[in-house]
Amino acid sequence: MNEKELKNLIIKIFTNFKLSRKHSIVCANAIMNAELVGAPSHGLSRLKMYCERISKRVINPRPKITVKNISKSISIIDADNSIGFVAADEAIKKTIQNAKKTGIGLVAVKNSGHYGLSGYYVEQAVKKKFNNIRIYKCSSSYCAFWWKKISLWN
């Protein structure tokens, strides 16, 4: 199977799980990117997990994503439990849009999940000649575990 056929298969799988074609393409692009840059742990190996989460209604396949602009530079996206790829795609586009207006863009995302490789989104900003810092907030139980480990290293 070549790259185009594989991407089309991923799109078909996501559309079969009720994601819109547009959202399915966003997901397929991110998954293919992970495979192509040598990070399969964030690519096809997670496809089954995403489909299971959609089936269990952890991921909303038809989210009503809303954007609240706090200022010209700052926005908050409520992703309505969308698949993380879609939320991150919306966020980086909004971040770039905000940065074009004021020189800085800050976008927070809530109600979303795993979005694959952070670098994929950072790269989109860099291609538009913007620097980018990506910060991810994990669940409190996961963060608490890592904070405990970090404190042991000091």
C-alpha positions as CSV (number, residue, x, y, z in Angstrom):
1,M,0.0,0.0,0.0
2,N,1.4,3.4,-0.9
3,E,1.3,6.6,1.1
4,K,-1.8,8.0,-0.7
5,E,-3.7,4.7,-0.4
6,L,-2.9,4.5,3.3
7,K,-4.0,8.1,3.9
8,N,-7.3,7.4,2.1
9,L,-7.8,4.3,4.2
10,I,-7.3,6.3,7.4
11,I,-9.8,8.9,6.2
12,K,-12.3,6.1,5.4
13,I,-11.9,4.6,8.9
14,F,-12.5,7.9,10.6
15,T,-15.5,8.7,8.4
16,N,-16.9,5.2,9.2
17,F,-16.6,6.3,12.9
18,K,-18.7,9.3,12.1
19,L,-16.1,12.0,11.9
20,S,-16.8,14.6,9.2
21,R,-14.6,14.3,6.0
22,K,-12.8,17.5,7.0
23,H,-12.0,16.2,10.4
24,S,-11.0,12.8,9.1
25,I,-8.5,14.5,6.7
26,V,-7.0,16.5,9.6
27,C,-6.6,13.2,11.6
28,A,-5.1,11.3,8.6
29,N,-2.6,14.1,7.9
30,A,-1.4,14.1,11.5
31,I,-1.2,10.3,11.7
32,M,0.7,10.1,8.4
33,N,3.1,12.8,9.5
34,A,4.0,10.8,12.6
35,E,4.7,7.8,10.5
36,L,6.7,9.8,7.9
37,V,8.9,11.5,10.5
38,G,9.7,8.2,12.3
39,A,7.4,8.5,15.3
40,P,5.1,5.5,14.8
41,S,4.2,5.6,18.5
42,H,2.1,8.6,17.6
43,G,0.8,7.3,14.2
44,L,-1.0,4.2,13.1
45,S,-0.3,2.4,16.3
46,R,-2.9,4.7,18.0
47,L,-5.6,4.4,15.4
48,K,-7.4,1.5,17.2
49,M,-7.3,3.5,20.5
50,Y,-8.9,6.5,18.8
51,C,-11.6,4.3,17.3
52,E,-12.3,2.7,20.6
53,R,-12.6,6.0,22.3
54,I,-15.1,7.2,19.7
55,S,-17.1,4.0,20.2
56,K,-17.1,4.5,23.9
57,R,-18.2,8.1,23.5
58,V,-15.0,9.4,25.1
59,I,-14.3,11.3,21.8
60,N,-17.2,13.2,20.3
61,P,-17.1,12.5,16.5
62,R,-19.2,15.6,15.7
63,P,-18.0,18.3,18.1
64,K,-19.4,21.8,18.1
65,I,-16.1,23.6,18.7
66,T,-16.3,27.1,20.0
67,V,-13.8,29.9,20.2
68,K,-13.9,32.7,22.7
69,N,-11.6,35.6,22.0
70,I,-10.3,37.1,25.1
71,S,-8.3,39.8,23.3
72,K,-6.7,40.2,19.8
73,S,-3.9,37.9,21.0
74,I,-5.6,35.4,23.3
75,S,-8.4,32.9,22.6
76,I,-9.9,29.9,24.4
77,I,-11.2,26.9,22.4
78,D,-13.7,24.5,23.8
79,A,-13.2,21.4,21.7
80,D,-16.4,19.7,22.9
81,N,-14.4,16.4,23.5
82,S,-13.3,16.3,19.9
83,I,-10.4,14.1,18.8
84,G,-7.3,15.9,19.8
85,F,-6.0,16.3,16.2
86,V,-8.9,18.5,15.3
87,A,-8.6,20.6,18.5
88,A,-4.9,21.1,18.0
89,D,-5.4,21.9,14.3
90,E,-8.0,24.6,15.2
91,A,-5.7,25.9,18.0
92,I,-2.6,26.3,15.8
93,K,-4.6,28.0,13.1
94,K,-6.1,30.4,15.7
95,T,-2.7,31.0,17.3
96,I,-1.2,32.0,13.9
97,Q,-4.2,34.2,13.1
98,N,-3.8,36.0,16.5
99,A,-0.1,36.3,16.1
100,K,-0.5,37.9,12.7
101,K,-2.6,40.7,14.3
102,T,-0.4,41.5,17.3
103,G,2.8,39.6,17.1
104,I,1.8,37.1,19.7
105,G,-0.8,34.4,19.8
106,L,-1.9,32.4,22.8
107,V,-4.6,29.8,22.6
108,A,-5.8,27.5,25.3
109,V,-7.8,24.3,24.5
110,K,-10.2,22.6,26.9
111,N,-12.2,19.4,26.5
112,S,-9.9,17.6,24.1
113,G,-7.7,14.6,24.1
114,H,-4.5,13.2,22.7
115,Y,-3.4,15.1,19.6
116,G,-0.3,13.2,18.4
117,L,3.1,14.8,17.9
118,S,3.4,18.3,19.3
119,G,6.1,19.0,16.7
120,Y,3.6,18.6,13.9
121,Y,1.7,21.7,15.0
122,V,4.8,23.7,16.0
123,E,6.1,23.1,12.4
124,Q,3.0,24.7,11.0
125,A,3.7,27.9,12.9
126,V,7.4,27.8,12.0
127,K,6.5,27.5,8.3
128,K,4.5,30.7,8.7
129,K,7.7,32.4,10.2
130,F,6.4,32.3,13.8
131,N,8.2,30.9,16.9
132,N,6.1,28.5,18.8
133,I,5.9,27.1,22.3
134,R,3.5,24.3,23.0
135,I,2.4,23.6,26.6
136,Y,0.2,20.6,27.4
137,K,-1.8,20.1,30.6
138,C,-2.3,16.5,31.5
139,S,-4.8,15.1,33.9
140,S,-4.1,15.9,37.5
141,S,-3.4,12.3,38.5
142,Y,-0.8,12.0,35.7
143,C,0.8,15.3,36.5
144,A,0.9,14.5,40.2
145,F,2.8,11.3,39.4
146,W,5.4,13.1,37.4
147,W,5.7,15.9,39.9
148,K,6.5,13.3,42.5
149,K,9.1,11.8,40.2
150,I,10.6,15.2,39.4
151,S,10.9,16.1,43.1
152,L,12.8,12.8,43.7
153,W,15.3,13.7,41.0
154,N,16.2,17.1,42.6
